[in-house]
Amino acid sequence: MSTELNELQQKTQRDYRSNSLFWVTLRSIVRQRSAIIGGSILIFLVLVAIFAPVIAPYDPEEVLIGKEDIRKRESPCIHLLGCPEDQPQHILGVDGNVRDVFSRVIFGTRVSLFIGFSTVGFAIIVGTLLGAIGGYVGGWVDNLIMRVMDVLLAFPSLLLAIAIVTVLGRGLQNALLAIAIVSIPRYARVIRGSVLSIKEQEFVSASRALGGGNLHILFRRILPNAIPPLIVQGTLGIGAAILEAAALSFLGLGAQPPTPEWGTMLGSERNQVFTAPHLVFYPGLAIMITVLAFNLLGDGLRDAIDPRLKE
Amino acid sequence: MTQYTIRRILYSIPVLIGILIVTFVIARSIPGDPCKAMLGEKATAEVCARFNKEQGLDKPIPVQFWIYMKDIARGDFGESIRYSRPVTIILIERLPTTIELGLIALVLAVLIGIPLGVVSAVRRNSIIDVITMLIANVGVSMPVYWLGLMLSYVFALVFLDTPLWLPPSGRLTAGIIPTPFYEQFGWQAVEGTFRYHFLEFFSNMYILNSLLTREWDVLWDAARHLVLPSLALSTIPLSIIARMTRSSMLEVLRQDYIRTARAKGLREWLVILKHAFRNALLPITTIIGLQLGRLFAGAVLTESIFGLAGVGRMLFEAITARDFPIVQAFTVVIAVGYVAANLLVDLSYAFIDPRIKLD
């Protein structure tokens, strides 16, 4: 009898656990095709970033003049595909400074993922604080915050980012800050909307009746429930941030050479597109695949988290 | 409706003032001395003092802001520090290129994106749907400048000496000079007058101008020059519009009234166009409005790749050269255009969906 009861208890506990919000969401994420594809590409990219020194045959900043018999902007040479064995192998060719493009593209994964996560992380933290305060406090505070956000949104984001970088000075760090500032309004709006609807719910009144302070209610009761739409926005935002950072670098405002950043690589060889197209093609392809991964994952997450949109 | 329109316009005013403040602050905080940037590092303190006085840069910042607001209200954006010419004139010269490019890109995006989205939704999970969504997903993830460079490589180099060849840069082939339409019409315009600049503005849109003057060779040449840049610029908006159309149509096609329309024996294309598409149009309009900002940002990159002398490229050059007046004027114009576009989108809701009462 007692073993049966025990089993029943364990089963209920298992059911409870497997039906918690986290597991339900995870299961429905796995069911989403685009989330699986995006997630898989992303895992692959993270592994590439972690093991970059192992995968890359050369140091990404190493200039190979005098070390190898090779000219600048040499086309790809792959031994397996019939490139003579006596020539050094560079599967994506070498760039204008005689550096191995493949190694630079591989190390570029690190830079791009760092850009994506750091800018969006920063923007989410600031945006959440602003949106949450605005939504919770209401009144003129809300009005002021949201009007500032409106003004920021009135500028095309890349233009505003270009202007901010010009004020702060060129360089990767300032480009990251500019992109983060430009994307704050997006998160502030999402959070404000969620906070506005959640703060009217009964459990919030209950918490207040139990004597919960404003900070406790906002950060422990309301915000945890406002997170799901933020995850979707954040994932899609990482893709956008990587694209914008690459655009800034392409214009010469972001990461500076010799940093192996994809946008910088593209920008410094853009005039060679007719003579050495491989120098433009591969960094751009890398940007596209990375952004695609985040977009697919974000779409999948949205379908998984927001059942209303489930098809 | 009128009341709502007025109120909506009034609501835009604080945003517009905010835009002016932000632009002013950004333009003034760009590090470096504009005098040294323009006259060279060797400019003496005396020369710089005179330069600053001429440009009004010696006055306190709040006074400068007040002068700036007053000038803008009169449509006077000052004189470019680098070119020593009125900014308004430069704007009139540069805007047509960007407007032409942006409009063609937007039209492409709408004309291709919406049908693709509708077909994808109607033939859901078919091969067309899968391919469209694949292209749309890849499209939104592509760097505009990369696509532009790749397109010019393929069409200008790979297809060299074939009928598919397309010019990789510029607006017209050297030697082709369009006749301004107003000259052909025999309209008089004295250089420097408002009338002249007004007419010049429209004649600088080569497609429009050559349609008016019936110079078909110019039209053909200008159109060929615009194919690659507008294709590159339209990819992202096209993908976004196609995706939005598809999901919005799917949502509507599930509704009961669609089943009713089918049940009463309406032809399928009527059900799709009249019953489903009209109701799916609202989110599509919103997303099209939002693309305008993207087009302007994309123009900075597209114009610099395809060697087009438009607003985007000019703004980028002005920012790096610390040409305050141009930065201020161009940013204000772009931001105001963006706000106006969103206003139009908001107002069009009532037109698209009569159930929405704007009051």
Contacts between the chains, C-beta under 8 A, distances in Angstrom:
chain1	res1	chain2	res2	distance
A	34	B	137	7.7
A	147	B	14	5.8
A	147	B	15	7.1
A	147	B	18	6.6
A	148	B	18	7.2
A	150	B	15	5.1
A	150	B	18	7.2
A	151	B	15	5.7
A	151	B	18	3.4
A	151	B	19	6.0
A	151	B	21	8.0
A	151	B	22	5.9
A	152	B	22	7.8
A	154	B	15	5.7
A	154	B	18	7.4
A	154	B	19	5.4
A	154	B	335	4.9
A	154	B	338	5.8
A	154	B	339	5.4
A	155	B	19	7.4
A	155	B	22	7.5
A	155	B	293	7.7
A	155	B	331	7.1
A	155	B	334	7.5
A	155	B	335	5.3
A	155	B	338	7.4
A	156	B	293	4.0
A	156	B	294	6.7
A	156	B	296	4.8
A	156	B	297	3.8
A	156	B	334	6.6
A	156	B	338	6.7
A	157	B	293	7.6
A	157	B	297	6.7
A	158	B	297	3.7
A	158	B	298	7.9
A	158	B	300	6.7
A	158	B	301	7.9
A	159	B	296	6.8
A	159	B	297	5.5
A	159	B	300	6.7
A	159	B	315	7.0
A	159	B	331	6.8
A	159	B	334	6.6
A	162	B	300	7.2
A	162	B	316	6.5
A	162	B	319	6.1
A	163	B	26	4.7
A	163	B	319	6.2
A	163	B	327	7.3
A	163	B	331	7.0
A	164	B	26	7.3
A	166	B	26	7.9
A	166	B	30	5.4
A	166	B	319	4.7
A	166	B	320	6.8
A	167	B	26	6.0
A	167	B	29	4.6
A	167	B	30	5.5
A	167	B	31	6.9
A	169	B	31	6.7
A	239	B	141	6.5
A	243	B	141	7.6
A	243	B	143	6.1
A	246	B	143	5.8
A	247	B	143	6.6
A	247	B	144	7.7
A	247	B	145	6.9
A	247	B	301	6.2
A	250	B	143	7.4
A	250	B	145	5.6
A	250	B	301	7.3
A	251	B	300	7.7
A	251	B	301	7.5
A	251	B	304	7.6
A	251	B	316	6.7
A	263	B	143	7.5
A	266	B	143	7.5
A	266	B	145	7.1
A	266	B	146	6.2
A	266	B	149	7.7
A	270	B	145	7.6
A	270	B	149	6.1
A	270	B	305	7.3
A	273	B	149	4.7
A	273	B	150	7.8
A	273	B	152	6.7
A	273	B	153	5.2
A	274	B	153	6.4
A	274	B	156	7.4
A	274	B	157	5.2
A	277	B	150	7.8
A	277	B	153	5.1
A	280	B	146	7.0
A	280	B	149	5.2
A	280	B	150	7.2
A	280	B	153	7.6
A	281	B	150	6.8
A	283	B	146	7.9
A	284	B	142	7.9
A	284	B	143	5.8
A	284	B	146	3.2
A	284	B	147	7.9
A	284	B	149	7.5
A	284	B	150	7.1
A	287	B	143	5.2
A	287	B	146	6.8
A	288	B	138	6.9
A	288	B	141	5.1
A	288	B	142	5.1
A	288	B	143	7.0
A	288	B	146	7.3
A	289	B	141	7.9
A	291	B	140	7.9
A	291	B	141	3.9
A	291	B	142	7.8
A	292	B	137	6.3
A	292	B	138	6.3
A	292	B	141	3.9
A	295	B	137	6.3
A	295	B	140	6.1
A	295	B	141	5.5
A	296	B	137	6.4
A	299	B	137	7.9
A	309	B	247	7.6
A	311	B	250	6.2
